[in-house]
Amino acid sequence: MPVDWERPEGETIEVAVVRDRAGDPARRVGTLVSLPGGPGSSGVDEILKGGKFSAELRGRFDIVSIDPRGVKRSHPVQCDAGLVKYRPNVIPELGGWIDEVHSYARDLAASCRQYTGALLDHLDAVSIARDVEAVRSALGVDRISTYSRSYGTMPAQAYAELFPKHLRAMLLDSVDDHSLDGRAFLASEARAGKDTFGGFTQWCARDEQCALHGTDVDQIFDDLYAKASRGELRDPADATKPVGAFDLNAQIVQRLYRPEWSRLATDLRVLADQPAGSPLPPATAQPQGKPAPMPEITVCSDWNFDIADQDQWIRLWREQNTNSAPLRAHFAWGAGSLCSGWPIPPANPPHRPQIVDGPPVLIINSRHDPATPHEWAEGVAKNTPDATLLTYEGWGHGVYDRSPCTTNAADQYLINLTIPQTSCPAA
């Protein structure tokens, strides 16, 4: 693929592609391109490990996927290992300064450019969509169907804007709303954290199997957050490694993905039972002169986060606290703070979908999703021509394989272009 699709005769990279041929060729419908999330997930690994798709779907489609540019086998983004390991303080009330975050972003970008080259300017969803079109052309098929999950819905939507006549069907699972500005993005993510953590605490209150049953879970989190803020919280697997306040928030939200309520309760119980220890010194950046992967900076290629100074950052932090209470923040806060100082303007800035003559679109999303809020799915459905939203009335991130209801509805759409219902009960 060209590094820069505006200069197709210029420098190129290799993009890894995998194809799992239809198991029932006589009933084959066509080619389904599966776009992985992350950003940073490997579509090749996912298919090689068996994928998430039903036997029916694997029988009816050649399933194709890629490692998106910048990921794993496809010219991975590499940055200085010391800078990748270090994260600046992104909590204003604990001494964080946005100028320091911006300085770190510039240093990180310089190291990424050193190890990654010109690709650093072309990691955006539009470039990935053009890669997908090149794969379609190489396969010699006129139209493809697409399945995408989470951040993979970004290049899927870009493909629909650029190449609608080559799309037979587009299934967006846990969709990103690319029409949002930075402030709205951060606020909605924070609300998703509050909503899904609330589901966890309600479960703990009613289920005796919860390791925190009978306790004030919000107060336990407050106590842990205070210990983490003082540098007194340790990683249970490595007592020399601190768990910072922002690390604590991010780990909790990650447990809400499946969701893993039981494991989250046990995690918090173990942390709460830790004996008091002396504060650990804060981490410092240690450039090591060798590369380490960091594909998550792709976010800075697709989003705008305009944070000009400390006062504005503090105002946004207070909004974050209110919207995510009692968690105080969502892990998206760290990405937004970093990207606000990224020295490379986003090649694919936020905008409403601009799809003309595309196919009917199916969007599937959990009612309670910690990463791609249901309000995002509602926004994309409203702004996308001929789109239908199917809501899974439960918790978690990623819907296709949630339940027989969600799998069957998705399969019926992809195989027959029919949508049997617009709601599936929580499993």
C-alpha positions in Angstrom: 0.0 0.0 0.0 1.2 3.6 -0.5 2.1 5.3 2.7 0.3 8.4 1.4 -2.7 7.6 -0.8 -2.4 11.1 -2.2 0.9 10.0 -3.6 0.4 6.5 -4.8 3.7 6.4 -6.6 5.6 7.2 -3.4 6.9 5.1 -0.5 4.9 1.9 0.3 4.3 -0.4 3.2 3.1 -4.0 3.4 -0.3 -4.7 4.9 -1.0 -8.2 6.2 -4.2 -9.8 4.9 -5.9 -13.1 6.0 -8.7 -14.9 4.2 -10.8 -17.7 5.6 -12.7 -19.2 2.7 -16.4 -20.0 3.0 -17.0 -23.5 4.4 -20.0 -24.1 2.2 -19.0 -22.8 -1.3 -22.3 -23.9 -2.9 -24.2 -21.5 -0.6 -21.5 -18.7 -0.6 -22.9 -15.2 -0.4 -19.7 -13.3 -0.9 -16.8 -11.6 0.9 -17.1 -10.2 4.4 -14.3 -7.9 5.5 -13.9 -7.8 9.3 -12.2 -4.7 10.7 -10.7 -5.0 14.2 -11.0 -2.5 17.0 -8.5 -1.0 19.4 -7.0 0.9 17.8 -4.2 -1.6 17.7 -5.9 -5.0 17.5 -4.8 -7.5 14.9 -7.5 -8.7 12.5 -5.2 -11.4 11.2 -4.7 -12.9 14.7 -8.4 -12.8 15.4 -9.2 -14.8 12.3 -6.3 -17.2 12.7 -7.6 -17.9 16.3 -11.1 -18.8 15.0 -12.7 -15.4 15.1 -16.0 -14.5 16.7 -18.3 -15.4 13.8 -21.0 -18.2 13.9 -20.5 -21.4 11.9 -23.4 -20.3 9.7 -21.6 -17.0 8.8 -18.3 -18.8 8.2 -20.0 -21.2 5.9 -21.6 -18.5 3.8 -18.7 -15.9 3.4 -15.1 -15.7 2.6 -14.0 -13.8 5.7 -11.1 -11.4 5.1 -9.3 -9.2 7.7 -6.2 -7.2 8.0 -3.7 -5.9 10.5 -4.5 -2.2 9.9 -1.5 0.0 8.9 0.6 0.7 12.0 -0.4 -2.5 13.7 1.7 -5.7 14.2 2.6 -7.1 10.8 1.6 -4.0 8.9 4.6 -1.6 9.5 3.8 -1.2 13.3 4.0 2.2 14.9 7.2 2.2 17.0 8.2 4.8 19.5 10.9 5.2 22.2 10.4 2.4 24.7 11.1 4.7 27.7 8.5 7.2 26.6 6.0 4.5 25.8 6.3 3.1 29.3 6.1 6.5 31.0 2.9 8.4 31.2 2.7 12.0 32.3 0.4 13.1 35.1 -3.0 13.8 33.5 -4.8 14.7 36.7 -4.8 18.4 37.4 -5.8 18.1 41.1 -2.8 15.8 41.7 -0.3 18.3 40.2 -0.7 17.6 36.5 0.1 20.4 34.0 -1.2 20.4 30.5 2.0 22.1 29.3 4.0 19.0 30.6 1.5 16.7 28.8 2.0 18.7 25.6 5.7 18.6 25.9 5.6 14.8 26.4 3.4 14.5 23.3 5.9 16.4 21.2 8.8 14.2 22.5 6.8 11.1 21.9 5.8 12.1 18.4 9.5 12.9 17.5 10.5 9.4 18.7 7.7 7.8 16.8 8.7 9.6 13.6 12.3 8.4 14.2 11.3 4.7 14.4 8.1 4.7 12.2 8.9 7.1 9.4 6.4 8.9 7.2 3.6 6.5 8.1 3.1 8.5 11.3 1.3 11.1 9.2 -1.1 8.5 7.6 -2.6 6.3 10.3 -6.1 7.7 10.0 -9.3 5.8 9.3 -9.5 7.2 5.7 -6.1 5.8 4.8 -7.2 2.4 6.3 -10.4 2.6 4.3 -8.4 3.1 1.1 -6.3 0.0 2.0 -9.5 -2.0 2.3 -10.5 -0.8 -1.2 -7.2 -2.0 -2.5 -7.8 -5.4 -0.9 -11.3 -5.5 -2.5 -9.8 -4.8 -5.9 -7.1 -7.4 -5.4 -9.7 -10.0 -4.6 -11.5 -9.2 -7.8 -14.9 -8.8 -6.2 -17.3 -6.0 -7.1 -18.9 -5.6 -3.7 -18.0 -6.5 -0.2 -19.9 -6.7 3.1 -18.2 -5.3 6.2 -18.3 -6.1 9.9 -16.5 -3.8 12.3 -16.3 -3.5 16.0 -15.3 -0.5 18.2 -12.5 1.6 16.6 -12.8 -0.6 13.5 -16.1 1.2 12.8 -14.1 4.3 12.0 -12.5 3.0 8.8 -15.8 1.2 8.0 -17.7 4.5 8.0 -14.9 6.1 6.0 -15.2 3.3 3.4 -18.9 3.9 3.2 -18.3 7.6 2.5 -15.6 6.9 -0.1 -16.8 3.7 -1.9 -20.6 3.3 -1.2 -21.2 1.5 -4.5 -18.7 -1.3 -3.6 -20.6 -2.0 -0.3 -23.3 -4.7 -0.1 -23.8 -4.4 3.6 -22.3 -2.6 6.6 -22.6 -3.9 10.2 -21.3 -1.5 12.8 -20.8 -3.2 16.2 -20.3 -0.8 19.2 -19.9 2.3 17.0 -17.8 5.4 17.2 -19.6 8.7 16.6 -17.1 10.6 14.6 -19.3 13.7 14.5 -18.3 14.7 18.1 -15.9 17.4 19.1 -13.3 16.7 21.8 -15.4 18.1 24.6 -18.5 16.0 23.7 -16.3 12.9 23.2 -14.8 13.2 26.7 -18.1 14.0 28.3 -20.0 11.1 26.7 -17.2 8.6 27.6 -17.3 9.8 31.2 -21.1 9.3 31.4 -20.6 5.7 30.0 -18.1 5.0 32.8 -20.6 6.2 35.4 -23.5 4.2 33.9 -21.6 0.9 33.6 -19.9 1.2 37.0 -23.4 1.9 38.4 -24.6 -1.4 37.0 -21.7 -3.2 38.7 -22.4 -1.6 42.1 -26.1 -2.5 41.8 -25.1 -6.1 41.1 -22.9 -6.1 44.2 -25.7 -4.8 46.3 -28.1 -7.6 45.3 -25.8 -10.6 44.7 -24.1 -12.4 47.6 -21.5 -13.8 45.2 -20.0 -10.3 44.8 -16.8 -10.1 46.9 -17.9 -6.6 48.0 -21.5 -7.6 48.8 -22.8 -5.7 51.9 -20.2 -2.9 51.6 -20.3 0.6 50.3 -18.6 0.1 46.9 -18.4 3.8 46.1 -16.7 4.4 49.4 -14.2 1.6 48.8 -13.4 3.2 45.4 -12.9 6.6 47.1 -10.5 5.1 49.6 -8.5 3.3 46.9 -8.4 6.4 44.8 -7.0 8.4 47.8 -4.3 5.7 48.4 -3.4 5.7 44.7 -3.2 9.5 44.7 -0.7 9.3 47.5 1.4 6.6 45.7 0.5 4.0 48.3 -1.4 1.5 46.1 0.6 -1.4 44.7 0.0 -3.8 41.8 -0.9 -7.1 43.5 1.2 -9.0 41.0 4.3 -6.8 41.5 4.7 -4.9 44.8 7.4 -2.6 43.2 4.9 -1.3 40.7 2.5 1.5 41.8 -1.1 1.7 40.7 -1.7 5.4 40.1 -5.1 7.1 40.4 -5.6 7.2 36.6 -4.4 3.5 36.3 -7.0 2.5 38.8 -9.8 4.2 36.8 -8.6 2.7 33.5 -8.4 -0.9 35.0 -11.9 -0.6 36.4 -13.4 0.5 33.0 -11.5 -2.4 31.3 -13.2 -4.9 33.6 -16.6 -3.4 32.5 -16.0 -4.5 28.9 -17.3 -8.1 29.0 -18.4 -7.2 31.8 -16.3 -9.0 34.4 -18.2 -7.9 37.5 -17.1 -10.8 39.7 -13.4 -10.3 38.8 -13.7 -6.6 39.3 -15.1 -7.1 42.7 -12.3 -9.4 43.6 -9.7 -6.9 42.2 -11.1 -4.1 44.4 -11.3 -6.4 47.4 -7.6 -7.4 47.0 -6.6 -3.8 46.7 -8.7 -2.7 49.6 -7.1 -5.4 51.8 -3.5 -4.3 51.0 -1.5 -3.3 54.1 -0.6 0.3 54.2 2.8 1.0 52.6 5.0 4.0 52.2 4.5 6.0 49.0 6.4 4.9 45.9 8.3 7.6 44.0 6.5 8.8 40.8 7.7 7.3 37.5 10.0 9.4 35.3 10.6 9.3 31.6 13.6 7.2 30.7 14.4 7.3 26.9 16.0 4.0 26.0 16.9 4.5 22.4 15.0 1.4 21.2 11.5 1.1 19.8 8.3 -0.3 21.3 4.9 -0.6 19.7 2.3 2.2 20.4 -0.6 1.8 17.9 -3.1 3.7 20.2 -1.8 7.0 19.0 -3.9 6.4 15.9 -6.6 8.2 17.9 -4.8 11.5 17.3 -5.2 11.0 13.5 -9.0 11.0 13.7 -10.0 13.3 16.6 -9.6 17.0 17.6 -9.0 17.8 21.3 -8.4 21.5 21.6 -7.0 22.2 25.1 -5.1 25.4 25.0 -4.1 26.0 28.6 -4.3 24.9 32.2 -7.5 26.8 33.0 -9.4 25.1 30.2 -8.0 21.7 31.1 -9.1 22.2 34.7 -12.6 23.1 33.6 -12.8 20.0 31.4 -11.5 17.9 34.3 -14.3 19.2 36.5 -16.8 18.2 33.8 -15.1 14.8 33.7 -15.5 14.4 37.4 -19.2 15.3 37.3 -20.0 13.1 34.3 -18.2 10.0 35.6 -18.9 10.2 39.3 -17.9 8.4 41.4 -15.1 7.2 39.1 -13.8 10.8 38.5 -12.5 10.0 35.0 -12.7 7.7 32.0 -9.5 6.4 30.3 -10.4 8.5 27.3 -9.3 11.5 29.3 -5.7 10.4 29.0 -6.0 10.0 25.2 -7.7 13.4 24.8 -5.1 15.2 26.9 -2.2 13.6 24.9 -3.8 14.3 21.5 -4.5 17.9 22.4 -0.7 18.4 22.2 0.0 16.0 19.3 2.0 18.0 16.8 0.5 16.4 13.7 -3.0 17.7 12.8 -5.6 14.9 12.4 -5.8 13.8 8.8 -9.4 12.7 9.3 -11.0 15.3 11.6 -14.4 14.7 13.1 -17.4 15.2 10.8 -20.9 13.9 10.3 -21.2 10.9 7.9 -21.4 11.9 4.3 -22.7 8.7 2.7 -24.6 8.8 -0.6 -26.1 5.8 -2.3 -24.8 3.4 0.3 -26.6 0.2 1.4 -28.9 -0.2 4.4 -26.8 -0.2 7.5 -27.2 -2.1 10.7 -25.8 -0.7 13.9 -25.7 -2.9 17.1 -24.8 -1.6 20.5 -25.3 -2.4 24.2 -27.6 -0.2 26.2 -24.8 0.0 28.8 -21.4 0.1 27.0 -18.3 1.5 28.9 -16.4 2.5 25.7 -18.8 3.3 22.9 -21.9 4.7 24.7 -25.4 4.0 23.4 -25.8 7.7 22.8 -23.1 7.4 20.1 -25.0 4.6 18.4 -28.1 6.8 18.5 -26.2 9.7 16.9 -24.7 7.6 14.1 -28.0 6.0 13.4 -29.6 9.4 13.1 -26.9 10.8 10.9 -26.4 7.8 8.6 -28.8 7.3 5.7 -30.9 4.2 5.8 -29.5 3.0 9.2 -31.2 0.8 11.8 -30.1 0.5 15.4 -30.5 -2.8 17.2 -30.0 -2.4 21.0 -28.7 -5.2 23.2 -30.5 -4.3 26.5 -27.6 -5.3 28.6 -24.0 -4.5 29.6 -20.7 -4.7 27.9 -18.6 -3.7 24.8 -19.1 -5.7 21.6 -22.5 -7.1 20.7 -22.3 -9.6 17.8 -21.5 -12.6 20.1 -23.4 -11.4 23.2 -26.4 -13.8 22.8 -28.1 -16.0 20.3 -30.5 -13.1 19.7 -27.7 -10.7 18.7 -25.8 -13.3 16.7 -28.9 -14.4 14.8 -30.0 -10.8 14.0 -26.5 -9.9 12.7 -26.3 -13.1 10.6 -29.7 -12.5 9.1 -28.7 -9.0 8.1 -25.4 -10.0 6.6 -26.7 -13.1 4.8 -30.2 -12.0 3.7 -30.1 -8.2 4.2 -33.1 -8.5 6.6 -33.3 -7.1 10.1 -35.6 -9.3 12.2 -35.8 -7.0 15.3 -34.4 -3.9 16.8 -33.9 -5.1 20.4 -32.4 -8.1 22.1 -32.9 -8.8 25.8 -30.0 -8.8 28.3 -28.5 -12.3 28.6 
